[in-house]
Amino acid sequence: LRHFFDDCVHSFPELQLFFHEQSVISGKTASSGVSNEAEYQRTIGALFAVYWLLRLQLDGRVGFCYGVDADWLPCKPKRVRSSSMGFKRVRSAEVPSCSQVVHAASHRSHAASARTVGYHAMDDSGSDTSCGTKTTVNLEQGLAFQMMTEVQKRASFFETMQWSMFEDLIAQAGCQESETGGLERTMALLCLTAMHDVMKVEALLPIVQKEHAPYLGYEAGVVIRDHDCALSYLMEHFPSLLPSFAGLPPEVQKAVLFTQGKMNFNHGWFVQAEAPPGAMLCTLKSVLMAGATAADLGLYFLHWFTDLAGAEATPLGGAEKFVLKFPHAVLTSFLWSIPFLGKLETLSETAVVEQYLKARWRVIAPESPCPQDGTAIACMRLAVMAQSDDSVVEIFRGLPVRDRNCLAQEMAYTGCVDQRFCTSLGWGAGPAFLIYYGPALLQMNVESPRGLRAALRVLAEVMRNARQIWPLTREKEGIVVTIQVAELKTQSIEVVLSSAGNRPGGCWYLVRYNEREGAVEFRKDPPTGGENVGDIRQPVRYEVLNLSRCLHEPIVDESLLFEGEVFSEDDEDVNGVEVETAKSLSIISENAVERKGSRRASVLPFAADEESGLDTAVESGRAASLRQENWLLRDQVATLSDEVSRLRMRLSTFEAEAVNSQPSYAPLVSSAMD
């Protein structure tokens, strides 16, 4: 490793830019908020991560998990064994987790040394359990990552991580020694790693020249402050300023430039099924269609991985960001998802997401077949979002039918023009909704069936009201609206809603910020202000959310009114959107029909469904007539019921103003109730 470090310092002159004279004199920090020295340490850590990944069959796994000692020799790994022994929160003496490479003050001298700070692990009796005297670590099975000591985390990562996924990542990037062009792509990875963060040194930021304007939205004379865009600008127009990059073959330069493109890709959204396909993958797909290859995408992810591995700025301590800070199960999920993204080269965004969801389902619920009915996408997305087993699907299927159908409908929109899931309602309209922090909301409540049920109903309530603000149209099929629900995921949903109910004079609002953004907020007063639409100032749009009812079962069995609520192939919504494949939302089981048939028949005529998925036959004759009549009646009841609830909630929020406004609202409420 010491020889590799010396070679890097001599081979990549861009590393000296972290100690640019003007920046050192001014004492400014990097644009990331940390010192330039820290950014240098991060870069060295990322280079070391590349070194260890390419040596997994040698000493790479040990170095990645444990780092090296003061003599730059790999630390001795500890073996995991089951025990009840307790551990204090301490460090191993052989693990230099505070180690940094010391850069010489002179640019001509590249000597380096290591600073190490070590602590001894002690058991409950006070005995030393450091590497010098102990070769095993006690690790209880099922121990949560947050409860592990540092020594336990390192040992757990070393013993339990699926190292084959790291090897697959290298293969997908084309960096295997046996691959044609593997040496050149490995050179490209090292080069990119060495110079990726130098543009965080603000003294180096380029100014867009007139002949290059506009560049990625930057006009002539403007400083490019985004460090990725700044680096790509130099690579495109001034490559000689980056000697390492300029020396690469043209094809490899193209791959490096691809990694710096703005792909608007949020890996967490994909892993947790948080967003519709359009929000996650459209830009990534367009970049691939512009000439990039699956191997280039693999290089992008390998660079992302090694860059994050060194983020703790302690290069001699191993990849501490992943080993000590990142829950290992989450890292596994990230690595596991990457091969699916490589399929974007040949498949549509929606097809890639659907394949990923089905694959995750087979891991989450290996004993259960993948859902195939009209709720399939909602079931699979919710299971992935909750990061649990398929119990969330059981709770979903037990929701009031109105909530269940809302989730099934809204979670099936793709946000991509002319793309639909194979197992979905298949509606060609939009906008689709991205409920930001939706997975966090479910994960916060996953241990409580009652809380998880309430969280699912809250999601349905948010989506239902969002559709009032952003109605469906065919023209917005490729649009995604992001709705923040951060205030709802801070604690369990019962605590959040109960504490809000104890705050007098306030309620929950869904507020529209602009055409593509909104948020759920708890406010004392209704939102004010507005947004500019052309030259016209429009008042802010919002809906009052009745979230407290999500904690309780409905007093009236909503399934009597909304069970089987679907749209016929002839129906159109208020914006003229034709809703197709009504039969695909055959949610009601035969048992439910038998159980409630007599009660339901006394309310509305109804032709019973059978849960036969996409192959459900369309009724004919009398049954079809009853079904169509039932749809119309249910829609009317639902519309009037929603209108009554909205008007009542609005009236309750205006306090003093409500007294003056009640005469004008009262006839509407009375009419709606009639």
ZAMARGU-4260 file (C-alpha; in steps of 0.2 Angstrom, whole numbers, plus 5000, padded with zeros to 4 digits):
<rodrens>
0) 5000/5000/5000 | 5014/5012/5004 | 5022/5009/4987 | 5005/5012/4979 | 5003/5028/4988
5) 5020/5034/4982 | 5016/5030/4964 | 4999/5039/4965 | 5008/5055/4972 | 5020/5054/4958
10) 5008/5049/4944 | 4994/5061/4947 | 5000/5079/4948 | 4982/5085/4951 | 4984/5080/4969
15) 4995/5095/4972 | 4980/5106/4967 | 4972/5103/4985 | 4987/5113/4991 | 4985/5128/4979
20) 4995/5142/4986 | 4981/5155/4985 | 4969/5143/4994 | 4982/5140/5008 | 4986/5159/5010
25) 4967/5163/5011 | 4964/5149/5023 | 4947/5145/5014 | 4939/5129/5016 | 4933/5118/5001
30) 4916/5121/4995 | 4910/5105/5004 | 4913/5114/5020 | 4928/5104/5026 | 4947/5109/5024
35) 4956/5106/5008 | 4967/5095/5018 | 4952/5084/5023 | 4947/5083/5004 | 4965/5077/5000
40) 4963/5064/5014 | 4946/5059/5006 | 4954/5057/4989 | 4968/5046/4996 | 4955/5036/5005
45) 4946/5033/4988 | 4962/5028/4979 | 4965/5016/4993 | 4948/5009/4991 | 4952/5006/4973
50) 4968/4997/4978 | 4959/4986/4990 | 4945/4981/4979 | 4957/4976/4965 | 4966/4965/4978
55) 4951/4956/4986 | 4959/4939/4983 | 4975/4945/4991 | 4975/4957/5006 | 4961/4968/4999
60) 4947/4962/5011 | 4958/4964/5026 | 4963/4982/5021 | 4945/4987/5017 | 4939/4982/5034
65) 4954/4985/5045 | 4966/4997/5037 | 4984/4996/5040 | 4995/4999/5055 | 5009/5012/5058
70) 5021/5002/5047 | 5008/5001/5033 | 5005/4983/5035 | 4988/4975/5035 | 4980/4973/5052
75) 4976/4956/5058 | 4958/4952/5056 | 4947/4946/5070 | 4936/4931/5068 | 4918/4932/5074
80) 4911/4920/5087 | 4895/4920/5096 | 4895/4925/5114 | 4887/4935/5128 | 4902/4945/5132
85) 4899/4964/5132 | 4909/4977/5123 | 4913/4994/5128 | 4913/5007/5114 | 4932/5007/5110
90) 4944/5004/5096 | 4957/4991/5093 | 4975/4997/5095 | 4979/4989/5078 | 4965/4999/5069
95) 4971/5017/5065 | 4954/5024/5063 | 4961/5041/5065 | 4975/5039/5053 | 4979/5051/5040
100) 4992/5052/5027 | 5003/5067/5030 | 5006/5078/5015 | 5023/5086/5014 | 5024/5105/5014
105) 5035/5105/4999 | 5027/5100/4982 | 5044/5093/4977 | 5045/5081/4992 | 5032/5067/4993
110) 5037/5059/5009 | 5022/5052/5019 | 5020/5046/5036 | 5005/5040/5046 | 4997/5047/5062
115) 4988/5033/5072 | 4978/5034/5088 | 4973/5018/5095 | 4963/5012/5110 | 4961/4995/5117
120) 4945/4985/5117 | 4941/4978/5134 | 4929/4965/5140 | 4918/4967/5156 | 4932/4960/5166
125) 4944/4973/5160 | 4955/4961/5150 | 4963/4967/5134 | 4955/4960/5118 | 4965/4970/5106
130) 4972/4961/5090 | 4989/4958/5099 | 4981/4946/5112 | 4964/4941/5105 | 4960/4935/5088
135) 4941/4933/5090 | 4927/4945/5092 | 4911/4941/5101 | 4895/4945/5091 | 4878/4941/5096
140) 4867/4935/5081 | 4854/4948/5076 | 4863/4962/5085 | 4858/4978/5077 | 4871/4988/5068
145) 4868/5003/5079 | 4872/4993/5095 | 4889/4986/5088 | 4905/4992/5094 | 4918/4998/5081
150) 4928/4981/5083 | 4912/4971/5080 | 4907/4981/5065 | 4924/4978/5057 | 4923/4959/5061
155) 4905/4958/5055 | 4909/4967/5039 | 4924/4956/5036 | 4915/4939/5039 | 4897/4942/5033
160) 4898/4954/5018 | 4895/4946/5001 | 4911/4950/4993 | 4906/4943/4977 | 4895/4959/4974
165) 4911/4969/4975 | 4919/4958/4961 | 4903/4960/4951 | 4905/4979/4952 | 4922/4978/4946
170) 4917/4967/4931 | 4902/4978/4927 | 4914/4993/4925 | 4926/4983/4914 | 4940/4985/4926
175) 4945/4966/4927 | 4963/4963/4922 | 4957/4949/4911 | 4945/4960/4901 | 4949/4968/4885
180) 4953/4986/4889 | 4953/4982/4908 | 4970/4990/4911 | 4965/5007/4902 | 4948/5007/4911
185) 4957/5005/4928 | 4969/5019/4924 | 4953/5029/4920 | 4946/5025/4937 | 4962/5030/4946
190) 4964/5046/4936 | 4945/5051/4939 | 4947/5047/4958 | 4963/5058/4960 | 4955/5073/4952
195) 4937/5071/4955 | 4936/5083/4970 | 4950/5096/4966 | 4936/5108/4960 | 4930/5109/4978
200) 4945/5121/4980 | 4936/5137/4976 | 4952/5146/4970 | 4952/5134/4955 | 4934/5136/4949
205) 4933/5140/4930 | 4924/5154/4922 | 4914/5150/4907 | 4922/5158/4891 | 4911/5167/4878
210) 4915/5154/4865 | 4908/5140/4876 | 4893/5148/4882 | 4880/5143/4887 | 4888/5128/4896
215) 4876/5117/4906 | 4865/5132/4910 | 4880/5143/4914 | 4882/5159/4904 | 4898/5168/4898
220) 4908/5176/4912 | 4899/5165/4926 | 4909/5155/4938 | 4905/5137/4938 | 4903/5133/4957
225) 4896/5115/4955 | 4912/5105/4956 | 4906/5091/4945 | 4901/5103/4931 | 4917/5113/4934
230) 4928/5097/4931 | 4918/5092/4916 | 4920/5109/4908 | 4939/5108/4910 | 4939/5090/4903
235) 4929/5096/4888 | 4938/5113/4884 | 4954/5113/4893 | 4960/5095/4895 | 4978/5100/4895
240) 4976/5108/4912 | 4972/5090/4919 | 4988/5080/4913 | 4982/5063/4919 | 4965/5065/4910
245) 4974/5072/4894 | 4985/5056/4893 | 4970/5044/4893 | 4965/5036/4876 | 4950/5045/4868
250) 4937/5031/4871 | 4942/5031/4890 | 4941/5050/4891 | 4923/5048/4885 | 4919/5036/4899
255) 4927/5047/4912 | 4917/5062/4905 | 4901/5052/4906 | 4903/5049/4925 | 4903/5068/4928
260) 4887/5071/4919 | 4872/5077/4928 | 4861/5061/4928 | 4849/5067/4942 | 4850/5049/4949
265) 4846/5046/4967 | 4851/5029/4971 | 4841/5028/4987 | 4825/5031/4978 | 4828/5016/4967
270) 4834/5005/4981 | 4819/5009/4991 | 4806/5010/4977 | 4803/5028/4983 | 4799/5036/4966
275) 4791/5032/4950 | 4802/5026/4936 | 4802/5043/4927 | 4809/5053/4942 | 4823/5040/4945
280) 4829/5034/4928 | 4823/5046/4913 | 4839/5057/4913 | 4850/5041/4916 | 4842/5033/4901
285) 4844/5048/4890 | 4862/5049/4894 | 4864/5031/4889 | 4855/5033/4873 | 4867/5047/4869
290) 4881/5035/4866 | 4887/5028/4883 | 4888/5010/4887 | 4883/4998/4901 | 4901/4997/4906
295) 4902/5016/4907 | 4887/5016/4919 | 4897/5002/4929 | 4912/5014/4930 | 4900/5028/4936
300) 4894/5016/4950 | 4911/5010/4954 | 4918/5027/4956 | 4903/5032/4966 | 4907/5018/4978
305) 4925/5021/4980 | 4923/5039/4982 | 4911/5037/4996 | 4922/5023/5004 | 4935/5036/5008
310) 4923/5050/5014 | 4929/5048/5032 | 4946/5056/5027 | 4955/5042/5037 | 4963/5032/5023
315) 4974/5021/5033 | 4959/5015/5044 | 4951/5006/5029 | 4935/5011/5021 | 4927/5017/5037
320) 4912/5026/5029 | 4905/5009/5024 | 4912/4998/5038 | 4908/5009/5053 | 4895/5022/5047
325) 4884/5013/5034 | 4872/4999/5040 | 4879/4984/5031 | 4862/4978/5025 | 4859/4995/5017
330) 4875/4994/5008 | 4871/4976/5002 | 4854/4983/4995 | 4864/4996/4985 | 4876/4984/4978
335) 4862/4972/4974 | 4852/4984/4964 | 4866/4990/4952 | 4866/4976/4940 | 4847/4980/4936
340) 4852/4998/4931 | 4864/4991/4918 | 4849/4984/4909 | 4844/5002/4905 | 4854/5000/4889
345) 4841/4989/4882 | 4825/4991/4892 | 4814/5005/4896 | 4814/5014/4913 | 4798/5006/4918
350) 4803/4988/4913 | 4819/4990/4923 | 4810/4995/4939 | 4797/4981/4937 | 4811/4968/4935
355) 4819/4975/4951 | 4803/4975/4961 | 4799/4957/4956 | 4817/4952/4961 | 4816/4961/4977
360) 4799/4952/4981 | 4807/4935/4978 | 4820/4940/4992 | 4807/4948/5004 | 4794/4935/5002
365) 4802/4919/4994 | 4787/4908/4999 | 4774/4920/4991 | 4772/4921/4972 | 4774/4939/4964
370) 4757/4948/4965 | 4749/4949/4948 | 4732/4958/4950 | 4729/4977/4949 | 4737/4980/4966
375) 4754/4971/4961 | 4765/4987/4959 | 4758/4995/4975 | 4761/4978/4985 | 4779/4976/4978
380) 4783/4995/4981 | 4776/4995/4998 | 4786/4979/5003 | 4802/4987/4997 | 4799/5004/5005
385) 4796/4996/5022 | 4812/4986/5021 | 4803/4972/5030 | 4794/4956/5025 | 4778/4955/5016
390) 4768/4958/5032 | 4765/4976/5025 | 4756/4969/5011 | 4744/4959/5022 | 4740/4976/5031
395) 4738/4984/5014 | 4725/4972/5009 | 4716/4975/5025 | 4714/4993/5022 | 4698/5002/5019
400) 4695/4999/5001 | 4695/5017/4996 | 4712/5019/5004 | 4718/5003/4996 | 4712/5007/4979
405) 4720/5025/4980 | 4737/5017/4984 | 4735/5004/4970 | 4731/5018/4957 | 4743/5031/4962
410) 4758/5020/4964 | 4756/5013/4947 | 4759/5029/4937 | 4776/5029/4929 | 4780/5047/4926
415) 4786/5041/4909 | 4777/5045/4892 | 4769/5030/4884 | 4776/5018/4897 | 4766/5007/4909
420) 4769/4993/4921 | 4764/4975/4914 | 4756/4971/4931 | 4747/4987/4934 | 4731/4998/4930
425) 4740/5004/4915 | 4734/5022/4914 | 4742/5034/4902 | 4741/5050/4912 | 4750/5060/4925
430) 4757/5068/4935 | 4764/5054/4945 | 4768/5057/4963 | 4785/5055/4973 | 4781/5054/4991
435) 4798/5060/4998 | 4802/5051/5014 | 4788/5039/5011 | 4800/5024/5015 | 4806/5033/5031
440) 4788/5035/5036 | 4784/5016/5034 | 4800/5011/5042 | 4797/5021/5057 | 4781/5012/5060
445) 4785/4994/5054 | 4786/4987/5071 | 4768/4991/5075 | 4754/4984/5064 | 4743/4997/5070
450) 4756/5011/5067 | 4760/5003/5050 | 4741/5003/5045 | 4740/5021/5050 | 4755/5026/5040
455) 4748/5017/5025 | 4731/5027/5027 | 4741/5043/5029 | 4750/5040/5012 | 4733/5037/5004
460) 4726/5053/5012 | 4741/5063/5005 | 4739/5056/4988 | 4721/5058/4987 | 4722/5076/4991
465) 4737/5079/4980 | 4726/5073/4966 | 4714/5087/4970 | 4729/5100/4967 | 4737/5091/4953
470) 4723/5083/4943 | 4726/5069/4930 | 4729/5074/4912 | 4736/5065/4897 | 4748/5080/4894
475) 4756/5077/4910 | 4760/5059/4908 | 4779/5062/4909 | 4778/5073/4924 | 4782/5069/4942
480) 4777/5079/4957 | 4788/5078/4973 | 4778/5079/4989 | 4789/5081/5005 | 4782/5072/5021
485) 4797/5074/5032 | 4786/5081/5046 | 4777/5064/5047 | 4792/5053/5049 | 4801/5061/5064
490) 4793/5048/5076 | 4780/5035/5076 | 4764/5041/5066 | 4754/5039/5082 | 4765/5050/5092
495) 4766/5063/5077 | 4747/5064/5075 | 4743/5064/5093 | 4756/5078/5097 | 4749/5088/5083
500) 4731/5086/5089 | 4737/5093/5106 | 4742/5109/5098 | 4727/5120/5098 | 4722/5130/5082
505) 4732/5120/5069 | 4730/5107/5057 | 4739/5097/5043 | 4740/5105/5026 | 4746/5099/5009
510) 4753/5114/5001 | 4758/5117/4983 | 4774/5125/4981 | 4775/5125/4962 | 4770/5114/4947
515) 4781/5100/4953 | 4783/5102/4972 | 4773/5102/4987 | 4774/5097/5006 | 4764/5091/5020
520) 4765/5104/5034 | 4757/5107/5051 | 4752/5125/5052 | 4742/5136/5064 | 4735/5147/5049
525) 4731/5142/5031 | 4745/5145/5019 | 4747/5163/5011 | 4756/5170/4997 | 4756/5161/4980
530) 4766/5158/4964 | 4769/5167/4948 | 4761/5158/4933 | 4767/5168/4918 | 4763/5187/4922
535) 4749/5182/4934 | 4751/5180/4953 | 4740/5165/4958 | 4735/5162/4976 | 4743/5147/4985
540) 4734/5131/4983 | 4732/5119/4997 | 4721/5105/5004 | 4717/5102/5022 | 4721/5084/5028
545) 4711/5075/5040 | 4725/5063/5046 | 4718/5060/5063 | 4705/5048/5056 | 4719/5037/5049
550) 4723/5032/5067 | 4705/5025/5069 | 4694/5012/5060 | 4680/5021/5051 | 4664/5022/5061
555) 4654/5018/5045 | 4661/5003/5035 | 4669/5012/5020 | 4669/4996/5010 | 4650/4996/5009
560) 4652/5012/4999 | 4669/5010/4990 | 4672/4991/4989 | 4678/4987/4972 | 4680/5005/4967
565) 4687/5005/4950 | 4684/5014/4933 | 4675/5007/4918 | 4684/5007/4901 | 4671/5020/4896
570) 4673/5032/4910 | 4683/5048/4909 | 4689/5060/4923 | 4685/5078/4923 | 4700/5082/4913
575) 4695/5070/4899 | 4708/5056/4904 | 4702/5039/4898 | 4704/5026/4911 | 4709/5009/4904
580) 4709/4991/4910 | 4696/4993/4924 | 4696/4974/4926 | 4714/4974/4932 | 4709/4981/4949
585) 4700/4966/4955 | 4705/4968/4973 | 4690/4960/4982 | 4692/4942/4986 | 4678/4929/4984
590) 4678/4927/5003 | 4675/4946/5006 | 4661/4945/4993 | 4652/4931/5002 | 4655/4939/5019
595) 4648/4955/5015 | 4637/4951/5001 | 4620/4953/5010 | 4624/4969/5019 | 4631/4977/5003
600) 4617/4972/4992 | 4605/4982/5004 | 4615/4997/5000 | 4619/4997/4982 | 4617/4983/4969
605) 4634/4975/4965 | 4640/4961/4954 | 4654/4952/4964 | 4672/4951/4958 | 4683/4936/4959
610) 4701/4939/4962 | 4708/4931/4946 | 4720/4945/4942 | 4723/4952/4924 | 4712/4938/4916
615) 4696/4943/4925 | 4682/4941/4913 | 4671/4956/4909 | 4653/4953/4915 | 4639/4954/4902
620) 4621/4957/4903 | 4613/4961/4919 | 4629/4959/4929 | 4638/4972/4918 | 4623/4984/4920
625) 4623/4983/4939 | 4642/4985/4939 | 4641/5001/4929 | 4627/5008/4939 | 4636/5004/4955
630) 4652/5013/4949 | 4642/5029/4945 | 4633/5029/4962 | 4649/5026/4971 | 4658/5039/4962
635) 4644/5052/4966 | 4644/5047/4984 | 4663/5048/4985 | 4663/5065/4977 | 4650/5072/4988
640) 4658/5064/5004 | 4675/5072/5000 | 4667/5089/4997 | 4658/5089/5013 | 4674/5084/5022
645) 4684/5097/5014 | 4671/5111/5017 | 4670/5106/5035 | 4689/5106/5038 | 4691/5123/5029
650) 4677/5131/5040 | 4685/5125/5056 | 4702/5133/5051 | 4696/5150/5048 | 4690/5153/5066
655) 4684/5171/5067 | 4683/5172/5048 | 4672/5157/5048 | 4658/5166/5056 | 4657/5178/5042
660) 4660/5165/5028 | 4648/5152/5035 | 4632/5159/5027 | 4640/5157/5010 | 4647/5140/5014
665) 4632/5133/5023 | 4621/5130/5007 | 4635/5121/4999 | 4637/5109/5014 | 4619/5107/5015
670) 4617/5103/4996 | 4632/5091/4997 | 4625/5082/5012 | 4607/5081/5003
</rodrens>
